[in-house]
């Protein structure tokens, strides 16, 4: 009698643990993906800033050259 109650309960428990494990794995995957996106964004911002500085310096040189 108890066996009929315990086996389904154990199955529910095991299914729940597996689901929780999958959720935690997905959560970790998403966290890593977010970290990668953040790093890529920082790299792109740095590249844009560097290009801006180069273009600004180039434009200043052109302006100075024109005034000579």
N, C-alpha and C positions, 0 to 999 in steps of 0.2 A: 504494500500500500504506500508506504513512505517513498519507496523507489520510484513510483509513478509521479510523485511530486518533486523529488530531488533531481532526477535526470533532466526534466525540462528547465528547472531553475538553474542547474549547472550550465545547460546549453545557453540560456539567456545571459548568464554571467560571462561565459566565454565569448559569446557574440559581442557583448557590450565591451569587453576588454579589447577585442580585435578592432572594433570600431574606434574606440578611444586611441588605440595605437596608430591607426591610419590617420586619424585627425591630428595627432601630435606630429606625425611625420610630415603631413601636408603643411602644418603650421611652421615647422622648421624649414621646409622647402620655400615657403612664401617669404619667410624672414630672410633667407639667403638671397632670394630674388630681389627683395626690396633693397638689401645692402648693395647688391651689384648695380641696381639702377641708380642708387644714390652715388656710388663711386663713379659710374659712367657720367652722370650729370656733373659732378665736380670736375671731372677731367674735361668735359666739353666747355664748361664755364671758364676754366683756366685757359683753354685753347682760344676761346673767343676774346678773353681779356688780353692775352699775349698778342693776338692779331690786331686788336684795337690799338695797343701801344705801338706796335710796329707801324701801322698805318698812320697813326698820329705823328710819330717821329718823322716818317717819310713826308707827310704833308707839311710839317714845320720846316723841313729842309727845303722843300719846294718853294714855300713862301719866302724863306730867307734868300734863296737863290734868285727869286724874281725881284726882290728888293735891292739886289746888288746892282 
